[in-house]
Amino acid sequence: MQDKLSVVMIDDSTLDLLLYQEFFKYYKIPHESQTFFYAGDALEFLASNEPINWPDLILLDIQMPEMNGFDFLNEYVKFPEAQRRKTKVIMVSSSIDSGDIDKAKMHPEVVDILQKPI
């Protein structure tokens, strides 16, 4: 039985990454986390791990340099479904662009979208 939530946090904002950590602490959610400023680094991390070691949750920022959240998802869906099955993706954004929000809500890999700051 797993006693800690495994979380990958992908965001180019140090402040937001800190707020995510504080959220888990405040609500006393036992967790282990990996943080990434660049979505490509997170993809490499996932590719280098066995499916059993994949995170339970990915917190994914929409707007990031080099590779945004949607670019990440385009690559993420190339992993076998069996690997993605255990992982839930929640997108986070400070965007008020309804197009981004609607796109995130419609993506089959995204279970929810949260507005920053969470």
C-alpha positions in Angstrom: 0.0 0.0 0.0 1.4 3.4 -1.0 1.4 5.9 1.9 2.5 9.0 -0.1 1.2 10.6 -3.1 3.8 10.8 -5.9 3.6 14.2 -7.7 5.4 15.7 -10.6 5.1 19.5 -10.7 5.9 21.2 -14.0 6.0 25.0 -13.9 8.5 27.7 -14.9 7.6 29.8 -11.8 9.6 29.1 -8.6 6.9 30.8 -6.6 4.2 28.6 -8.0 6.2 25.5 -7.3 6.6 26.7 -3.7 2.9 27.3 -3.5 2.1 23.8 -4.7 4.4 22.4 -1.9 2.7 24.6 0.7 -0.7 23.4 -0.5 0.2 19.8 0.2 1.7 20.7 3.6 -1.3 22.8 4.6 -3.7 20.0 3.8 -1.3 17.5 5.4 -1.2 15.4 2.3 1.8 13.1 2.5 3.6 13.3 -0.8 6.9 13.0 -2.6 7.5 15.4 -5.5 9.7 16.0 -8.4 9.8 19.6 -9.8 10.6 20.7 -13.3 11.0 24.1 -14.8 10.9 22.7 -18.3 8.3 20.3 -19.6 10.9 18.5 -21.8 12.9 17.6 -18.6 9.7 16.1 -17.1 9.2 14.0 -20.3 12.7 12.7 -20.0 12.1 11.9 -16.3 9.0 9.9 -17.2 10.7 8.1 -20.1 13.6 7.0 -17.8 11.2 5.5 -15.2 9.4 2.2 -15.1 5.6 2.5 -15.3 5.3 1.4 -11.6 7.4 4.4 -10.6 5.4 6.9 -12.6 3.7 9.6 -10.5 0.1 9.5 -9.3 -0.3 13.1 -10.2 1.1 15.7 -12.6 0.5 19.4 -12.0 1.1 21.0 -15.4 1.4 24.7 -16.1 -0.1 25.7 -19.4 2.1 28.7 -20.3 5.9 27.8 -20.2 8.8 28.7 -22.4 10.2 26.2 -24.9 7.4 23.7 -24.4 4.0 24.7 -23.1 1.6 22.4 -21.3 -0.2 21.4 -24.5 3.1 20.6 -26.2 3.9 18.4 -23.2 0.5 16.6 -23.6 1.1 16.0 -27.3 4.3 14.1 -26.3 2.9 12.6 -23.2 0.1 10.7 -25.1 2.8 8.9 -27.1 3.7 6.9 -24.0 1.8 3.6 -23.9 -1.6 3.9 -22.3 -0.6 1.3 -19.7 2.1 3.7 -18.5 -0.3 6.7 -18.4 -3.1 4.8 -16.7 -2.1 5.4 -13.1 -1.2 9.1 -13.6 -3.8 11.9 -13.3 -2.9 15.2 -15.0 -4.2 18.5 -13.6 -3.4 21.7 -15.6 -2.8 24.9 -13.8 -2.9 28.4 -15.3 -3.1 32.0 -14.6 -4.5 32.5 -18.1 -7.9 34.1 -18.6 -7.9 32.9 -22.2 -11.1 30.8 -22.4 -9.7 29.0 -25.4 -6.8 27.6 -23.2 -9.2 26.6 -20.5 -11.7 24.9 -22.8 -8.9 23.1 -24.6 -7.5 21.8 -21.3 -11.0 20.7 -20.1 -11.5 18.8 -23.4 -8.2 17.0 -23.4 -8.7 13.3 -22.5 -5.6 13.2 -20.3 -6.6 16.2 -18.2 -8.8 15.4 -15.2 -9.1 19.1 -14.1 -7.8 22.6 -14.5 -7.0 24.9 -11.6 -6.6 28.6 -11.7 -3.4 30.1 -10.2 -2.6 30.6 -7.5 -3.9 27.4 -6.1 
